[in-house]
Amino acid sequence: MANTAQARKRARQSVKVNAHNAALRSTLRTAIKKVIKAIQAGDKAAAAASYQENVSVIDRIADKKIIHKNKAARHKSRLAAAIKALA
């Protein structure tokens, strides 16, 4: 357990920040799943629209350093390639 006032405060803050970051990670995963679901439905136009809506979510979470920018780029690239591959 934290012994100093400073360490106790940091422990309290880390609980709050951890909960906030977990919520943002959940938002990211939901955004990715929405695009994947649209791709699996097979409608290229709907998938492209869903991709456009959710790219900003992915970028915003990467900007906050919840995930690395390269991981965000990798997700966007794979989703875009999957949409492009639709007939």
Kinemage of the C-alpha trace (Angstrom):
@kinemage 1
@onewidth
@group {chain A} dominant
@subgroup {mainchain}
@vectorlist {calphas} color= white
{ca met a 1} P 0.000 0.000 0.000
{ca ala a 2} L 1.083 3.570 -0.677
{ca asn a 3} L 2.823 5.155 2.322
{ca thr a 4} L 3.015 8.850 1.453
{ca ala a 5} L 0.248 11.301 0.677
{ca gln a 6} L 1.687 11.752 -2.803
{ca ala a 7} L 1.689 7.993 -3.448
{ca arg a 8} L -1.895 7.662 -2.144
{ca lys a 9} L -3.030 10.439 -4.487
{ca arg a 10} L -1.257 8.838 -7.452
{ca ala a 11} L -2.971 5.529 -6.612
{ca arg a 12} L -6.369 7.268 -6.592
{ca gln a 13} L -5.632 9.028 -9.860
{ca ser a 14} L -4.397 5.872 -11.560
{ca val a 15} L -7.691 4.113 -10.795
{ca lys a 16} L -9.624 6.931 -12.485
{ca val a 17} L -7.301 7.142 -15.474
{ca asn a 18} L -7.317 3.363 -15.906
{ca ala a 19} L -11.140 3.329 -15.983
{ca his a 20} L -11.191 6.163 -18.534
{ca asn a 21} L -8.630 4.457 -20.762
{ca ala a 22} L -10.550 1.168 -20.553
{ca ala a 23} L -13.692 2.962 -21.738
{ca leu a 24} L -11.790 4.456 -24.673
{ca arg a 25} L -10.353 1.047 -25.615
{ca ser a 26} L -13.882 -0.363 -25.534
{ca thr a 27} L -15.046 2.449 -27.835
{ca leu a 28} L -12.213 1.621 -30.223
{ca arg a 29} L -13.103 -2.068 -30.330
{ca thr a 30} L -16.778 -1.240 -30.900
{ca ala a 31} L -15.885 1.093 -33.788
{ca ile a 32} L -13.770 -1.617 -35.436
{ca lys a 33} L -16.503 -4.223 -34.950
{ca lys a 34} L -19.084 -1.926 -36.574
{ca val a 35} L -16.978 -1.694 -39.720
{ca ile a 36} L -16.276 -5.450 -39.737
{ca lys a 37} L -19.995 -6.167 -39.392
{ca ala a 38} L -20.741 -3.878 -42.353
{ca ile a 39} L -18.042 -5.625 -44.403
{ca gln a 40} L -19.426 -9.064 -43.555
{ca ala a 41} L -22.889 -7.938 -44.647
{ca gly a 42} L -21.393 -7.530 -48.124
{ca asp a 43} L -22.714 -4.042 -48.900
{ca lys a 44} L -19.714 -2.060 -50.127
{ca ala a 45} L -21.423 1.339 -49.876
{ca ala a 46} L -22.596 0.745 -46.306
{ca ala a 47} L -19.192 -0.605 -45.339
{ca ala a 48} L -17.461 2.451 -46.807
{ca ala a 49} L -19.842 4.777 -44.962
{ca ser a 50} L -19.255 2.916 -41.688
{ca tyr a 51} L -15.508 3.086 -42.278
{ca gln a 52} L -15.644 6.866 -42.804
{ca glu a 53} L -17.613 7.334 -39.566
{ca asn a 54} L -15.275 5.205 -37.482
{ca val a 55} L -11.870 6.278 -38.822
{ca ser a 56} L -12.117 9.460 -36.762
{ca val a 57} L -12.772 7.385 -33.619
{ca ile a 58} L -9.671 5.281 -34.284
{ca asp a 59} L -7.546 8.380 -34.935
{ca arg a 60} L -8.849 10.203 -31.867
{ca ile a 61} L -7.967 7.290 -29.587
{ca ala a 62} L -4.519 6.993 -31.181
{ca asp a 63} L -3.963 10.729 -30.643
{ca lys a 64} L -4.644 10.220 -26.929
{ca lys a 65} L -1.985 7.489 -26.930
{ca ile a 66} L -4.428 4.804 -25.770
{ca ile a 67} L -3.094 2.755 -28.686
{ca his a 68} L 0.018 3.380 -30.758
{ca lys a 69} L -0.417 5.369 -33.963
{ca asn a 70} L 0.991 2.479 -35.997
{ca lys a 71} L -1.616 0.122 -34.553
{ca ala a 72} L -4.333 2.575 -35.552
{ca ala a 73} L -2.854 2.805 -39.048
{ca arg a 74} L -2.714 -0.994 -39.280
{ca his a 75} L -6.394 -1.332 -38.328
{ca lys a 76} L -7.449 1.355 -40.807
{ca ser a 77} L -5.369 -0.189 -43.578
{ca arg a 78} L -6.782 -3.679 -43.067
{ca leu a 79} L -10.361 -2.397 -42.905
{ca ala a 80} L -9.860 -0.327 -46.070
{ca ala a 81} L -8.345 -3.324 -47.886
{ca ala a 82} L -11.283 -5.508 -46.824
{ca ile a 83} L -13.749 -2.905 -48.142
{ca lys a 84} L -11.820 -2.601 -51.403
{ca ala a 85} L -11.909 -6.390 -51.814
{ca leu a 86} L -15.719 -6.450 -51.713
{ca ala a 87} L -17.209 -7.180 -55.129
